[in-house]
Amino acid sequence: MKEFAHIPVMLEECMQGLNLKDGGIYFDGTVGGGNHSFEILRRTSPSGKLIATDLDDDAIAAANKKLSHFGDRYHIYKSDYKNYAEVFDRAGVDFADGILLDFGVSSYQLDNEERGFSYMKPNAPLDMRMDAENPLTAAKILNEYPEKEISEILKNYGEEKFASVIARNIVKERTRKPLRFCGELVDIIEDSIPKKFQQNGPCARKSFQAIRIAVNGELEGLYDCVLGLTRKLKKGGRIAIITFHSLEDRIVKQAFRYLELDCICDKKLPVCVCGKRKEIEILTKKPITASIKEMTINPRSKSAKLRIAEKII
């Protein structure tokens, strides 16, 4: 296994936003290589605790190596962060002092050709799985899904305006031979999009994002997960979420707005009957973005947005 290299995005902003304290219990739902987790444990010494999840075996191995000297102060579970209730139960934790979610694909995953995440690796297999045990791959979607479903994936998850044309050409090409490599998909996408629309960066980016989201079910249940995880915070606890595309950010924003509402009754009613109480204070009315210096050092941070909220009940 090549070294799991990954530059954490907005590390200091996340740590400040979480308002870390010694003795606190923290949840890192997307541990990656363990960089954010390392800082959480370092800054909550000597008795802060961390529970973490990830689906990527390579990421978990790298994180365990990085965090090993913290001893029994942390535990990583191979699980989707959306299974937080089960993980909290297994860890014997009822509520946390802080929660961090970083939805970005790691540099390791993008750069590791055999993982098939990058449109810049033409010989990479069409894989894109976060969890190697997941039976669904990008190749399976592209070679077996109906044209209409492929088009909807590209449109809904990638906001690709040429989704129907790309889907039609994918189905046309796969009748000749099964699609196996990333380069084959890139060629189909480039042939499907008029040249005048290919001037603003790699035209395969949106489609690769969409297929990756579909393979890993990244948006399924995300809204309910943000609600549920936030409610797992102690009063005064904070949740920090880093997103990398508009779909994720929109869901997080909507969930935070709902949690901040003090009443959801019809405005025509004379008194509140819903019982809804304001649960959080949104600390980032506008999302935090990476500094120019960070963007220069780590170009992948350019699309990142950080939203933070504090539990008030």
Stockholm file with secondary structure:
# STOCKHOLM 1.0

chainA/1-313         MKEFAHIPVMLEECMQGLNLKDGGIYFDGTVGGGNHSFEILRRTSPSGKLIATDLDDDAIAAANKKLSHFGDRYHIYKSDYKNYAEVFDRAGVDFADGILLDFGVSSYQLDNEERGFSYMKPNAPLDMRMDAENPLTAAKILNEYPEKEISEILKNYGEEKFASVIARNIVKERTRKPLRFCGELVDIIEDSIPKKFQQNGPCARKSFQAIRIAVNGELEGLYDCVLGLTRKLKKGGRIAIITFHSLEDRIVKQAFRYLELDCICDKKLPVCVCGKRKEIEILTKKPITASIKEMTINPRSKSAKLRIAEKII
#=GR chainA/1-313 SS CCCCCCCCTTHHHHHHHHTCCTTCEEEESCCTTSHHHHHHHHHTTTTCEEEEEESCHHHHHHHHHHHGGGGGGEEEEESCGGGHHHHHHHHTCSCEEEEEEECCCCHHHHHCGGGCCCTTCTTSBSCCCSSTTCSCCHHHHHHHSCHHHHHHHHHHHHCCTTHHHHHHHHHHHHTTSCCCBHHHHHHHHHHHSCGGGCCSSCTTHHHHHHHHHHHHTCSTTHHHHHHHHHTTEEEEEEEEEEECSHHHHHHHHHHHHHHHCSCCSCTTSSSCCSCCCCCEEESCSSCBCCCHHHHHHCGGGTTCEEEEEEECC
#=GC SS_cons         CCCCCCCCTTHHHHHHHHTCCTTCEEEESCCTTSHHHHHHHHHTTTTCEEEEEESCHHHHHHHHHHHGGGGGGEEEEESCGGGHHHHHHHHTCSCEEEEEEECCCCHHHHHCGGGCCCTTCTTSBSCCCSSTTCSCCHHHHHHHSCHHHHHHHHHHHHCCTTHHHHHHHHHHHHTTSCCCBHHHHHHHHHHHSCGGGCCSSCTTHHHHHHHHHHHHTCSTTHHHHHHHHHTTEEEEEEEEEEECSHHHHHHHHHHHHHHHCSCCSCTTSSSCCSCCCCCEEESCSSCBCCCHHHHHHCGGGTTCEEEEEEECC
//
